[in-house]
Amino acid sequence: MNPDDPILTPEELLSYRQTTGALKDFPTPETVIFVLQKSLARYILRRSFVKKVRGFLGEFYLLRKFGGRIAVSTGFGIGAPVVAGLADEFAALGTRQMGLIGLAGGLQDSLTTGDMVLSTGAIRGEGVTRHYLPPGGYVESSPVLVRRIESHLAKRSIKFSSGMTWTTDAPFRELRRDVLAYQADGVLAVDMEAAGMLGVAKSRGLPAFAAFAVADQLSGGVWRMSADLRQAQSNLALLFDSVCEALE
Protein backbone atom coordinates (compact mmCIF):
# COMPACT_ATOMS: atom_id res chain seq x y z
CA MET A 1 0.00 0.00 0.00
CA ASN A 2 1.16 3.51 -0.81
CA PRO A 3 1.61 5.45 2.47
CA ASP A 4 0.67 8.65 0.66
CA ASP A 5 -2.77 7.35 -0.34
CA PRO A 6 -5.80 8.39 1.74
CA ILE A 7 -7.24 5.66 3.94
CA LEU A 8 -10.81 6.53 2.98
CA THR A 9 -11.89 7.90 -0.39
CA PRO A 10 -15.27 9.44 -1.25
CA GLU A 11 -15.78 6.64 -3.76
CA GLU A 12 -15.45 4.06 -0.97
CA LEU A 13 -17.80 6.01 1.28
CA LEU A 14 -20.44 6.26 -1.43
CA SER A 15 -20.12 2.54 -2.13
CA TYR A 16 -20.61 1.80 1.57
CA ARG A 17 -23.75 3.93 1.71
CA GLN A 18 -25.13 2.22 -1.37
CA THR A 19 -24.38 -1.22 0.06
CA THR A 20 -26.15 -0.40 3.33
CA GLY A 21 -29.12 1.16 1.53
CA ALA A 22 -28.47 4.64 2.90
CA LEU A 23 -27.97 5.93 -0.63
CA LYS A 24 -30.29 4.76 -3.41
CA ASP A 25 -29.43 4.87 -7.10
CA PHE A 26 -30.45 8.05 -8.90
CA PRO A 27 -29.41 9.88 -12.09
CA THR A 28 -26.22 11.84 -11.42
CA PRO A 29 -26.76 15.59 -11.93
CA GLU A 30 -24.37 17.40 -14.24
CA THR A 31 -24.18 20.40 -11.89
CA VAL A 32 -24.38 20.69 -8.12
CA ILE A 33 -24.92 24.13 -6.57
CA PHE A 34 -24.17 24.62 -2.88
CA VAL A 35 -26.82 26.86 -1.34
CA LEU A 36 -25.55 28.35 1.91
CA GLN A 37 -28.47 30.46 3.14
CA LYS A 38 -31.72 29.07 4.53
CA SER A 39 -33.69 31.91 2.92
CA LEU A 40 -32.49 30.88 -0.54
CA ALA A 41 -33.17 27.20 0.14
CA ARG A 42 -36.73 28.08 1.18
CA TYR A 43 -37.16 30.12 -2.00
CA ILE A 44 -35.98 27.23 -4.17
CA LEU A 45 -38.26 24.72 -2.45
CA ARG A 46 -41.26 27.06 -2.75
CA ARG A 47 -40.69 27.81 -6.42
CA SER A 48 -39.29 24.57 -7.80
CA PHE A 49 -40.49 21.01 -8.20
CA VAL A 50 -37.76 18.91 -6.67
CA LYS A 51 -36.83 15.31 -5.98
CA LYS A 52 -35.18 14.81 -2.61
CA VAL A 53 -32.26 12.38 -2.51
CA ARG A 54 -31.26 10.96 0.86
CA GLY A 55 -27.78 9.78 1.76
CA PHE A 56 -25.77 13.01 1.95
CA LEU A 57 -25.06 15.42 4.78
CA GLY A 58 -27.75 18.08 4.89
CA GLU A 59 -30.35 18.05 2.12
CA PHE A 60 -29.90 17.24 -1.56
CA TYR A 61 -32.47 18.01 -4.26
CA LEU A 62 -32.68 17.40 -7.99
CA LEU A 63 -34.47 20.26 -9.78
CA ARG A 64 -37.17 18.84 -12.02
CA LYS A 65 -37.29 22.06 -14.07
CA PHE A 66 -33.89 21.15 -15.45
CA GLY A 67 -34.60 17.45 -15.79
CA GLY A 68 -32.47 16.67 -12.75
CA ARG A 69 -29.35 17.95 -14.50
CA ILE A 70 -28.97 20.63 -11.81
CA ALA A 71 -29.03 19.72 -8.12
CA VAL A 72 -28.91 21.73 -4.90
CA SER A 73 -26.99 20.83 -1.76
CA THR A 74 -28.07 22.76 1.34
CA GLY A 75 -28.63 22.55 5.08
CA PHE A 76 -25.17 21.12 5.83
CA GLY A 77 -23.83 23.90 8.05
CA ILE A 78 -21.07 26.38 7.32
CA GLY A 79 -17.37 26.42 6.54
CA ALA A 80 -14.90 25.21 3.92
CA PRO A 81 -14.29 21.73 5.42
CA VAL A 82 -17.90 20.59 5.18
CA VAL A 83 -18.37 21.99 1.66
CA ALA A 84 -15.07 20.47 0.52
CA GLY A 85 -16.08 17.04 1.83
CA LEU A 86 -19.40 17.19 0.03
CA ALA A 87 -17.76 18.51 -3.14
CA ASP A 88 -15.43 15.50 -3.12
CA GLU A 89 -18.40 13.15 -2.75
CA PHE A 90 -20.31 14.77 -5.61
CA ALA A 91 -17.20 14.64 -7.80
CA ALA A 92 -16.85 10.93 -6.99
CA LEU A 93 -20.53 10.51 -7.88
CA GLY A 94 -19.81 11.82 -11.38
CA THR A 95 -20.97 15.44 -11.20
CA ARG A 96 -19.25 17.39 -13.97
CA GLN A 97 -19.30 20.93 -12.54
CA MET A 98 -20.24 22.68 -9.31
CA GLY A 99 -20.91 26.07 -7.87
CA LEU A 100 -21.67 27.94 -4.68
CA ILE A 101 -24.09 30.78 -3.96
CA GLY A 102 -24.26 32.59 -0.63
CA LEU A 103 -23.81 35.78 1.33
CA ALA A 104 -20.43 37.44 1.80
CA GLY A 105 -18.85 40.46 3.46
CA GLY A 106 -18.02 43.36 1.18
CA LEU A 107 -14.44 44.63 1.28
CA GLN A 108 -14.78 47.57 -1.09
CA ASP A 109 -16.43 50.92 -0.31
CA SER A 110 -18.44 50.61 -3.53
CA LEU A 111 -20.15 47.40 -2.39
CA THR A 112 -23.28 47.72 -0.28
CA THR A 113 -25.85 45.29 1.08
CA GLY A 114 -27.42 43.28 -1.74
CA ASP A 115 -24.73 43.90 -4.35
CA MET A 116 -23.77 40.82 -6.37
CA VAL A 117 -20.23 39.51 -6.62
CA LEU A 118 -18.93 36.85 -9.00
CA SER A 119 -15.66 35.36 -7.77
CA THR A 120 -12.91 34.92 -10.35
CA GLY A 121 -10.87 33.12 -7.71
CA ALA A 122 -10.58 32.80 -3.94
CA ILE A 123 -7.64 33.59 -1.67
CA ARG A 124 -6.83 30.45 0.31
CA GLY A 125 -7.25 31.70 3.86
CA GLU A 126 -8.77 28.42 5.02
CA GLY A 127 -7.11 25.12 5.89
CA VAL A 128 -8.66 22.70 3.41
CA THR A 129 -6.99 23.49 0.11
CA ARG A 130 -3.49 22.57 1.29
CA HIS A 131 -4.71 18.96 1.42
CA TYR A 132 -5.88 19.09 -2.21
CA LEU A 133 -3.55 21.48 -4.01
CA PRO A 134 0.13 22.42 -4.12
CA PRO A 135 1.06 25.46 -2.02
CA GLY A 136 -0.34 28.69 -3.41
CA GLY A 137 -2.07 31.89 -2.48
CA TYR A 138 -5.36 31.42 -4.30
CA VAL A 139 -7.46 29.06 -6.39
CA GLU A 140 -9.20 30.18 -9.59
CA SER A 141 -12.81 29.78 -10.60
CA SER A 142 -13.48 28.33 -14.04
CA PRO A 143 -12.97 31.19 -16.54
CA VAL A 144 -15.47 29.54 -18.89
CA LEU A 145 -18.22 29.37 -16.27
CA VAL A 146 -17.47 32.88 -15.06
CA ARG A 147 -17.80 34.25 -18.59
CA ARG A 148 -21.07 32.36 -19.15
CA ILE A 149 -22.58 33.74 -15.97
CA GLU A 150 -21.23 37.25 -16.61
CA SER A 151 -22.74 37.22 -20.10
CA HIS A 152 -26.13 36.08 -18.84
CA LEU A 153 -26.23 38.64 -16.03
CA ALA A 154 -25.26 41.39 -18.45
CA LYS A 155 -27.98 40.35 -20.93
CA ARG A 156 -30.53 40.62 -18.14
CA SER A 157 -29.12 44.05 -17.14
CA ILE A 158 -28.31 42.76 -13.67
CA LYS A 159 -25.61 44.77 -11.93
CA PHE A 160 -22.68 42.75 -10.56
CA SER A 161 -18.95 42.92 -9.87
CA SER A 162 -16.35 40.31 -10.84
CA GLY A 163 -13.04 39.81 -9.09
CA MET A 164 -11.04 38.00 -6.45
CA THR A 165 -12.60 37.04 -3.11
CA TRP A 166 -11.10 35.81 0.16
CA THR A 167 -12.07 32.66 2.06
CA THR A 168 -11.38 32.39 5.78
CA ASP A 169 -12.11 29.77 8.44
CA ALA A 170 -12.21 32.35 11.23
CA PRO A 171 -14.79 35.15 10.91
CA PHE A 172 -13.80 36.53 14.31
CA ARG A 173 -10.15 36.74 13.23
CA GLU A 174 -10.56 38.84 10.12
CA LEU A 175 -7.77 41.15 11.24
CA ARG A 176 -8.03 44.83 10.38
CA ARG A 177 -4.59 44.84 8.74
CA ASP A 178 -5.61 41.92 6.49
CA VAL A 179 -8.92 43.51 5.56
CA LEU A 180 -7.23 46.80 4.68
CA ALA A 181 -4.53 45.02 2.67
CA TYR A 182 -7.04 42.97 0.69
CA GLN A 183 -9.17 46.06 0.14
CA ALA A 184 -6.13 47.89 -1.25
CA ASP A 185 -5.45 44.92 -3.55
CA GLY A 186 -8.98 45.11 -4.95
CA VAL A 187 -10.33 41.94 -3.33
CA LEU A 188 -14.11 42.23 -3.42
CA ALA A 189 -15.53 40.13 -0.60
CA VAL A 190 -14.87 37.59 2.14
CA ASP A 191 -16.66 34.28 2.73
CA MET A 192 -16.08 30.95 4.49
CA GLU A 193 -16.55 28.29 1.80
CA ALA A 194 -15.54 29.22 -1.75
CA ALA A 195 -11.84 28.31 -1.68
CA GLY A 196 -12.61 24.89 -0.22
CA MET A 197 -15.08 24.00 -2.97
CA LEU A 198 -12.93 25.53 -5.73
CA GLY A 199 -9.90 23.65 -4.41
CA VAL A 200 -11.62 20.26 -4.52
CA ALA A 201 -12.98 21.00 -8.00
CA LYS A 202 -9.51 22.05 -9.18
CA SER A 203 -7.96 18.85 -7.82
CA ARG A 204 -10.62 16.81 -9.64
CA GLY A 205 -10.27 18.71 -12.91
CA LEU A 206 -13.82 20.05 -12.69
CA PRO A 207 -15.01 23.56 -13.52
CA ALA A 208 -16.52 25.49 -10.62
CA PHE A 209 -17.74 28.97 -9.68
CA ALA A 210 -18.74 30.98 -6.62
CA ALA A 211 -21.18 33.88 -6.50
CA PHE A 212 -22.40 36.05 -3.65
CA ALA A 213 -24.72 38.78 -2.50
CA VAL A 214 -23.14 41.22 -0.04
CA ALA A 215 -24.55 41.12 3.50
CA ASP A 216 -22.21 42.92 5.89
CA GLN A 217 -19.45 45.39 5.05
CA LEU A 218 -15.85 45.48 6.27
CA SER A 219 -14.29 48.17 4.09
CA GLY A 220 -12.12 50.64 5.95
CA GLY A 221 -11.55 48.06 8.65
CA VAL A 222 -14.91 48.72 10.30
CA TRP A 223 -17.72 46.14 10.45
CA ARG A 224 -21.25 47.23 9.50
CA MET A 225 -24.35 45.09 9.17
CA SER A 226 -27.59 46.32 7.68
CA ALA A 227 -30.68 46.02 9.85
CA ASP A 228 -32.58 44.82 6.78
CA LEU A 229 -31.19 41.95 4.70
CA ARG A 230 -34.25 41.54 2.49
CA GLN A 231 -32.48 43.06 -0.53
CA ALA A 232 -29.56 40.68 -0.11
CA GLN A 233 -31.92 37.71 0.21
CA SER A 234 -33.93 38.84 -2.81
CA ASN A 235 -30.78 39.21 -4.88
CA LEU A 236 -29.61 35.74 -3.82
CA ALA A 237 -32.78 34.36 -5.41
CA LEU A 238 -32.22 36.46 -8.54
CA LEU A 239 -28.61 35.27 -8.68
CA PHE A 240 -29.61 31.62 -8.30
CA ASP A 241 -32.22 31.80 -11.06
CA SER A 242 -29.80 33.61 -13.36
CA VAL A 243 -27.00 31.12 -12.75
CA CYS A 244 -29.27 28.15 -13.46
CA GLU A 245 -30.41 29.74 -16.70
CA ALA A 246 -26.80 30.46 -17.68
CA LEU A 247 -25.76 26.87 -17.02
CA GLU A 248 -28.73 25.25 -18.71
ZIHU-V370581 format. One record per helix or strand. SS is the DSSP state (helix for helix, strand for strand). FROM is the first residue (numbers start at 0). TO is the last residue. If there is no record, write none. Layout:
ss:SS from:FROM to:TO
ss:SS from:FROM to:TO
//
This chain:
ss:helix from:9 to:19
ss:strand from:30 to:34
ss:helix from:37 to:46
ss:strand from:49 to:51
ss:strand from:58 to:62
ss:helix from:63 to:65
ss:strand from:69 to:73
ss:helix from:79 to:92
ss:strand from:96 to:105
ss:strand from:115 to:124
ss:helix from:128 to:130
ss:strand from:137 to:139
ss:helix from:142 to:154
ss:strand from:160 to:167
ss:helix from:170 to:172
ss:helix from:175 to:183
ss:strand from:188 to:190
ss:helix from:193 to:203
ss:strand from:206 to:216
ss:helix from:218 to:220
ss:strand from:223 to:224
ss:helix from:229 to:246
//
